[in-house]
Amino acid sequence: MIKLQKILFTTYICFLVFVNAQADEIIADQRFFYIGTEAGIVEPVVKKFRHSSGSGFTLKRSNMYSGKIGYSFYPQMAIELSVTHQPKYRLHYVLPQKELAPSLIIPQTPGITKVISNIYMINLVYDLDKVKEITPFVILGAGVARVKVNSASSRWDLMNVEYFRIKTTRSNCFAWQVGLGFSKELSSNFSIDAAVKLQAAHSIKINYATLDMKTQQFIPAPPIKKTIGVGEFGIGFTYRLPI
């Protein structure tokens, strides 16, 4: 009886070792590195906003180009580093009418400048169960947005004088994103992806100065700070690195 118990116990241990080995092999097969690229458009969630000075701003869409490198560390889960370049935002502004004297008024004045954004994210990606040949996924990330607002100026035509300046402003802002997408395998190591993401960059700064009519000197004003949310729509490809 004791001998039989030993045999059964030994068999049970061997079975557990075998099952664990098989599980490790399955998990190991799903551990891999990958690289990818993506292109698309970025659309501001709220395009128009107004500053306390009375100036109105409108942010127009940009193209976007993105690259990523990731590691699948567990079945259906991966961590990745992504870099997104958004080079063609256009920031339109309208300065309010300004009365200098009863008969001397600076009318509303429009202007435009360019905004460039580079976003660096660490993302957690979770693949949902495959539906036919499509694999849906969700993505959650956080990182830094490096935003550059180019210089611009506006003139008062009546006096032919420059009276408003936007200074070149660089901001490093906290940023985050959430998204949904799907992936379809074109081969064992190559897939096409499409995703929709909501991104937000907090406290982007715009430095500006206005002309003091008495001294004819430009006086710096407190910077405009604004949190910007955008919707990103992209399509790209992912290549699983053979290791």
Contacts in CASP RR format, 6 or more apart in sequence:
PFRMAT RR
TARGET T0000
AUTHOR 0000-0000-0000
METHOD contacts of the structure
MODEL  1
MIKLQKILFTTYICFLVFVNAQADEIIADQRFFYIGTEAGIVEPVVKKFR
HSSGSGFTLKRSNMYSGKIGYSFYPQMAIELSVTHQPKYRLHYVLPQKEL
APSLIIPQTPGITKVISNIYMINLVYDLDKVKEITPFVILGAGVARVKVN
SASSRWDLMNVEYFRIKTTRSNCFAWQVGLGFSKELSSNFSIDAAVKLQA
AHSIKINYATLDMKTQQFIPAPPIKKTIGVGEFGIGFTYRLPI
26 75 0 8 1.000
27 74 0 8 1.000
27 75 0 8 1.000
30 72 0 8 1.000
30 74 0 8 1.000
30 75 0 8 1.000
30 76 0 8 1.000
31 71 0 8 1.000
31 72 0 8 1.000
31 73 0 8 1.000
31 74 0 8 1.000
32 71 0 8 1.000
32 72 0 8 1.000
32 240 0 8 1.000
32 241 0 8 1.000
32 243 0 8 1.000
33 69 0 8 1.000
33 70 0 8 1.000
33 71 0 8 1.000
33 72 0 8 1.000
33 240 0 8 1.000
33 241 0 8 1.000
33 243 0 8 1.000
34 69 0 8 1.000
34 70 0 8 1.000
34 71 0 8 1.000
34 72 0 8 1.000
34 78 0 8 1.000
34 80 0 8 1.000
34 238 0 8 1.000
34 239 0 8 1.000
34 240 0 8 1.000
34 241 0 8 1.000
35 67 0 8 1.000
35 68 0 8 1.000
35 69 0 8 1.000
35 70 0 8 1.000
35 238 0 8 1.000
35 239 0 8 1.000
35 241 0 8 1.000
36 67 0 8 1.000
36 68 0 8 1.000
36 69 0 8 1.000
36 236 0 8 1.000
36 237 0 8 1.000
36 238 0 8 1.000
36 239 0 8 1.000
37 65 0 8 1.000
37 66 0 8 1.000
37 67 0 8 1.000
37 68 0 8 1.000
37 236 0 8 1.000
37 237 0 8 1.000
38 64 0 8 1.000
38 65 0 8 1.000
38 66 0 8 1.000
38 67 0 8 1.000
38 68 0 8 1.000
38 193 0 8 1.000
38 195 0 8 1.000
38 234 0 8 1.000
38 235 0 8 1.000
38 236 0 8 1.000
39 63 0 8 1.000
39 64 0 8 1.000
39 65 0 8 1.000
39 66 0 8 1.000
39 234 0 8 1.000
39 235 0 8 1.000
39 236 0 8 1.000
40 63 0 8 1.000
40 64 0 8 1.000
40 65 0 8 1.000
40 232 0 8 1.000
40 233 0 8 1.000
40 234 0 8 1.000
40 235 0 8 1.000
41 61 0 8 1.000
41 62 0 8 1.000
41 63 0 8 1.000
41 64 0 8 1.000
41 232 0 8 1.000
41 233 0 8 1.000
41 234 0 8 1.000
42 61 0 8 1.000
42 62 0 8 1.000
42 63 0 8 1.000
42 64 0 8 1.000
42 86 0 8 1.000
42 89 0 8 1.000
42 199 0 8 1.000
42 230 0 8 1.000
42 231 0 8 1.000
42 232 0 8 1.000
42 233 0 8 1.000
43 61 0 8 1.000
43 230 0 8 1.000
43 231 0 8 1.000
43 233 0 8 1.000
44 59 0 8 1.000
44 60 0 8 1.000
44 61 0 8 1.000
44 228 0 8 1.000
44 229 0 8 1.000
44 230 0 8 1.000
44 231 0 8 1.000
45 198 0 8 1.000
45 229 0 8 1.000
45 230 0 8 1.000
45 231 0 8 1.000
46 229 0 8 1.000
47 58 0 8 1.000
47 59 0 8 1.000
47 60 0 8 1.000
48 56 0 8 1.000
48 57 0 8 1.000
48 58 0 8 1.000
48 59 0 8 1.000
49 56 0 8 1.000
49 57 0 8 1.000
49 226 0 8 1.000
50 56 0 8 1.000
50 57 0 8 1.000
51 57 0 8 1.000
51 224 0 8 1.000
53 96 0 8 1.000
53 221 0 8 1.000
54 96 0 8 1.000
55 93 0 8 1.000
55 94 0 8 1.000
55 95 0 8 1.000
55 96 0 8 1.000
56 93 0 8 1.000
56 94 0 8 1.000
56 96 0 8 1.000
57 91 0 8 1.000
57 92 0 8 1.000
57 93 0 8 1.000
57 226 0 8 1.000
58 91 0 8 1.000
58 92 0 8 1.000
58 93 0 8 1.000
59 89 0 8 1.000
59 90 0 8 1.000
59 91 0 8 1.000
59 92 0 8 1.000
59 115 0 8 1.000
59 228 0 8 1.000
60 89 0 8 1.000
60 90 0 8 1.000
60 91 0 8 1.000
60 92 0 8 1.000
61 89 0 8 1.000
62 86 0 8 1.000
62 87 0 8 1.000
62 88 0 8 1.000
62 89 0 8 1.000
62 115 0 8 1.000
62 117 0 8 1.000
63 86 0 8 1.000
63 87 0 8 1.000
63 88 0 8 1.000
64 84 0 8 1.000
64 85 0 8 1.000
64 86 0 8 1.000
64 232 0 8 1.000
64 234 0 8 1.000
65 84 0 8 1.000
65 85 0 8 1.000
65 87 0 8 1.000
66 82 0 8 1.000
66 83 0 8 1.000
66 84 0 8 1.000
66 85 0 8 1.000
66 234 0 8 1.000
67 82 0 8 1.000
67 83 0 8 1.000
67 84 0 8 1.000
68 80 0 8 1.000
68 81 0 8 1.000
68 82 0 8 1.000
68 83 0 8 1.000
68 123 0 8 1.000
68 238 0 8 1.000
69 80 0 8 1.000
69 81 0 8 1.000
70 78 0 8 1.000
70 79 0 8 1.000
70 80 0 8 1.000
70 81 0 8 1.000
71 78 0 8 1.000
71 79 0 8 1.000
71 80 0 8 1.000
72 78 0 8 1.000
73 79 0 8 1.000
76 126 0 8 1.000
76 127 0 8 1.000
76 128 0 8 1.000
77 124 0 8 1.000
77 125 0 8 1.000
77 126 0 8 1.000
77 127 0 8 1.000
78 124 0 8 1.000
78 125 0 8 1.000
78 127 0 8 1.000
79 122 0 8 1.000
79 123 0 8 1.000
79 124 0 8 1.000
79 125 0 8 1.000
80 122 0 8 1.000
80 123 0 8 1.000
80 125 0 8 1.000
81 120 0 8 1.000
81 121 0 8 1.000
81 122 0 8 1.000
81 123 0 8 1.000
82 119 0 8 1.000
82 120 0 8 1.000
82 121 0 8 1.000
82 123 0 8 1.000
83 118 0 8 1.000
83 119 0 8 1.000
83 120 0 8 1.000
83 121 0 8 1.000
84 117 0 8 1.000
84 118 0 8 1.000
84 119 0 8 1.000
84 121 0 8 1.000
84 232 0 8 1.000
85 117 0 8 1.000
85 118 0 8 1.000
86 116 0 8 1.000
86 117 0 8 1.000
86 118 0 8 1.000
86 119 0 8 1.000
87 116 0 8 1.000
88 114 0 8 1.000
88 116 0 8 1.000
89 114 0 8 1.000
89 115 0 8 1.000
89 116 0 8 1.000
89 117 0 8 1.000
90 112 0 8 1.000
90 113 0 8 1.000
90 114 0 8 1.000
90 115 0 8 1.000
91 112 0 8 1.000
91 113 0 8 1.000
91 114 0 8 1.000
91 115 0 8 1.000
91 149 0 8 1.000
92 110 0 8 1.000
92 111 0 8 1.000
92 112 0 8 1.000
93 110 0 8 1.000
93 111 0 8 1.000
93 112 0 8 1.000
93 113 0 8 1.000
93 166 0 8 1.000
94 108 0 8 1.000
94 109 0 8 1.000
94 110 0 8 1.000
94 111 0 8 1.000
95 106 0 8 1.000
95 108 0 8 1.000
95 109 0 8 1.000
95 110 0 8 1.000
95 111 0 8 1.000
95 154 0 8 1.000
95 164 0 8 1.000
96 108 0 8 1.000
97 105 0 8 1.000
97 106 0 8 1.000
97 107 0 8 1.000
97 108 0 8 1.000
98 105 0 8 1.000
98 106 0 8 1.000
99 105 0 8 1.000
99 106 0 8 1.000
100 106 0 8 1.000
100 213 0 8 1.000
106 156 0 8 1.000
106 158 0 8 1.000
106 163 0 8 1.000
109 154 0 8 1.000
109 155 0 8 1.000
109 156 0 8 1.000
109 164 0 8 1.000
110 154 0 8 1.000
111 152 0 8 1.000
111 154 0 8 1.000
112 152 0 8 1.000
113 149 0 8 1.000
113 150 0 8 1.000
113 151 0 8 1.000
113 152 0 8 1.000
113 166 0 8 1.000
114 149 0 8 1.000
114 150 0 8 1.000
115 147 0 8 1.000
115 148 0 8 1.000
115 149 0 8 1.000
115 150 0 8 1.000
116 147 0 8 1.000
116 148 0 8 1.000
116 150 0 8 1.000
117 145 0 8 1.000
117 146 0 8 1.000
117 147 0 8 1.000
117 148 0 8 1.000
117 201 0 8 1.000
118 145 0 8 1.000
118 146 0 8 1.000
119 143 0 8 1.000
119 144 0 8 1.000
119 145 0 8 1.000
119 146 0 8 1.000
119 175 0 8 1.000
119 177 0 8 1.000
119 199 0 8 1.000
119 201 0 8 1.000
120 143 0 8 1.000
120 144 0 8 1.000
120 145 0 8 1.000
120 146 0 8 1.000
121 141 0 8 1.000
121 142 0 8 1.000
121 143 0 8 1.000
121 175 0 8 1.000
121 177 0 8 1.000
122 141 0 8 1.000
122 142 0 8 1.000
122 143 0 8 1.000
123 139 0 8 1.000
123 140 0 8 1.000
123 141 0 8 1.000
123 177 0 8 1.000
124 139 0 8 1.000
124 140 0 8 1.000
124 141 0 8 1.000
125 137 0 8 1.000
125 138 0 8 1.000
125 139 0 8 1.000
126 137 0 8 1.000
126 138 0 8 1.000
126 139 0 8 1.000
127 135 0 8 1.000
127 136 0 8 1.000
127 137 0 8 1.000
127 183 0 8 1.000
128 135 0 8 1.000
128 136 0 8 1.000
128 137 0 8 1.000
128 138 0 8 1.000
133 184 0 8 1.000
133 185 0 8 1.000
134 182 0 8 1.000
134 183 0 8 1.000
134 184 0 8 1.000
135 182 0 8 1.000
135 183 0 8 1.000
135 184 0 8 1.000
135 185 0 8 1.000
136 180 0 8 1.000
136 181 0 8 1.000
136 182 0 8 1.000
137 180 0 8 1.000
137 181 0 8 1.000
137 182 0 8 1.000
137 183 0 8 1.000
137 195 0 8 1.000
138 178 0 8 1.000
138 179 0 8 1.000
138 180 0 8 1.000
138 181 0 8 1.000
139 177 0 8 1.000
139 178 0 8 1.000
139 179 0 8 1.000
139 180 0 8 1.000
139 181 0 8 1.000
139 195 0 8 1.000
139 197 0 8 1.000
140 177 0 8 1.000
140 178 0 8 1.000
140 179 0 8 1.000
141 176 0 8 1.000
141 177 0 8 1.000
141 178 0 8 1.000
142 174 0 8 1.000
142 175 0 8 1.000
142 176 0 8 1.000
142 177 0 8 1.000
143 174 0 8 1.000
143 175 0 8 1.000
143 176 0 8 1.000
144 172 0 8 1.000
144 173 0 8 1.000
144 174 0 8 1.000
144 175 0 8 1.000
145 171 0 8 1.000
145 172 0 8 1.000
145 173 0 8 1.000
145 174 0 8 1.000
145 175 0 8 1.000
145 201 0 8 1.000
145 204 0 8 1.000
146 170 0 8 1.000
146 171 0 8 1.000
146 172 0 8 1.000
146 173 0 8 1.000
147 170 0 8 1.000
147 171 0 8 1.000
147 173 0 8 1.000
147 201 0 8 1.000
147 204 0 8 1.000
148 168 0 8 1.000
148 169 0 8 1.000
148 170 0 8 1.000
148 171 0 8 1.000
149 166 0 8 1.000
149 168 0 8 1.000
149 169 0 8 1.000
149 170 0 8 1.000
149 171 0 8 1.000
149 204 0 8 1.000
149 205 0 8 1.000
149 206 0 8 1.000
149 207 0 8 1.000
150 166 0 8 1.000
150 168 0 8 1.000
151 165 0 8 1.000
151 166 0 8 1.000
151 167 0 8 1.000
151 168 0 8 1.000
152 165 0 8 1.000
152 166 0 8 1.000
153 162 0 8 1.000
153 164 0 8 1.000
153 165 0 8 1.000
153 166 0 8 1.000
154 162 0 8 1.000
154 163 0 8 1.000
154 164 0 8 1.000
155 161 0 8 1.000
155 162 0 8 1.000
155 163 0 8 1.000
156 162 0 8 1.000
156 163 0 8 1.000
161 211 0 8 1.000
162 211 0 8 1.000
163 210 0 8 1.000
163 211 0 8 1.000
163 213 0 8 1.000
164 208 0 8 1.000
164 209 0 8 1.000
164 210 0 8 1.000
164 211 0 8 1.000
165 208 0 8 1.000
165 209 0 8 1.000
165 210 0 8 1.000
165 218 0 8 1.000
166 206 0 8 1.000
166 207 0 8 1.000
166 208 0 8 1.000
167 207 0 8 1.000
167 208 0 8 1.000
167 209 0 8 1.000
169 205 0 8 1.000
169 206 0 8 1.000
169 207 0 8 1.000
169 223 0 8 1.000
171 203 0 8 1.000
171 204 0 8 1.000
171 205 0 8 1.000
173 201 0 8 1.000
173 202 0 8 1.000
173 203 0 8 1.000
173 204 0 8 1.000
174 201 0 8 1.000
174 202 0 8 1.000
174 203 0 8 1.000
175 199 0 8 1.000
175 200 0 8 1.000
175 201 0 8 1.000
175 202 0 8 1.000
176 199 0 8 1.000
176 200 0 8 1.000
177 197 0 8 1.000
177 198 0 8 1.000
177 199 0 8 1.000
177 200 0 8 1.000
177 232 0 8 1.000
178 197 0 8 1.000
178 198 0 8 1.000
179 195 0 8 1.000
179 196 0 8 1.000
179 197 0 8 1.000
179 198 0 8 1.000
180 195 0 8 1.000
180 196 0 8 1.000
181 193 0 8 1.000
181 194 0 8 1.000
181 195 0 8 1.000
181 196 0 8 1.000
182 193 0 8 1.000
182 194 0 8 1.000
182 195 0 8 1.000
183 191 0 8 1.000
183 192 0 8 1.000
183 193 0 8 1.000
183 238 0 8 1.000
184 191 0 8 1.000
184 192 0 8 1.000
184 193 0 8 1.000
185 191 0 8 1.000
186 192 0 8 1.000
188 240 0 8 1.000
189 239 0 8 1.000
189 240 0 8 1.000
189 241 0 8 1.000
189 242 0 8 1.000
190 237 0 8 1.000
190 238 0 8 1.000
190 239 0 8 1.000
190 240 0 8 1.000
191 237 0 8 1.000
191 238 0 8 1.000
191 240 0 8 1.000
192 235 0 8 1.000
192 236 0 8 1.000
192 237 0 8 1.000
192 238 0 8 1.000
193 235 0 8 1.000
193 236 0 8 1.000
193 237 0 8 1.000
193 238 0 8 1.000
194 234 0 8 1.000
194 235 0 8 1.000
194 236 0 8 1.000
195 232 0 8 1.000
195 233 0 8 1.000
195 234 0 8 1.000
195 235 0 8 1.000
196 231 0 8 1.000
196 232 0 8 1.000
196 233 0 8 1.000
196 234 0 8 1.000
197 231 0 8 1.000
197 232 0 8 1.000
198 229 0 8 1.000
198 230 0 8 1.000
198 231 0 8 1.000
198 232 0 8 1.000
199 229 0 8 1.000
199 230 0 8 1.000
199 231 0 8 1.000
199 232 0 8 1.000
200 227 0 8 1.000
200 228 0 8 1.000
200 229 0 8 1.000
200 230 0 8 1.000
201 227 0 8 1.000
201 228 0 8 1.000
201 229 0 8 1.000
202 227 0 8 1.000
203 225 0 8 1.000
203 226 0 8 1.000
203 227 0 8 1.000
204 225 0 8 1.000
204 226 0 8 1.000
204 227 0 8 1.000
204 228 0 8 1.000
205 223 0 8 1.000
205 224 0 8 1.000
205 225 0 8 1.000
206 223 0 8 1.000
206 224 0 8 1.000
206 225 0 8 1.000
206 226 0 8 1.000
207 220 0 8 1.000
207 223 0 8 1.000
208 220 0 8 1.000
208 221 0 8 1.000
208 223 0 8 1.000
208 224 0 8 1.000
209 218 0 8 1.000
209 219 0 8 1.000
209 220 0 8 1.000
209 221 0 8 1.000
210 218 0 8 1.000
210 219 0 8 1.000
210 221 0 8 1.000
211 217 0 8 1.000
211 218 0 8 1.000
211 219 0 8 1.000
212 218 0 8 1.000
212 219 0 8 1.000
END
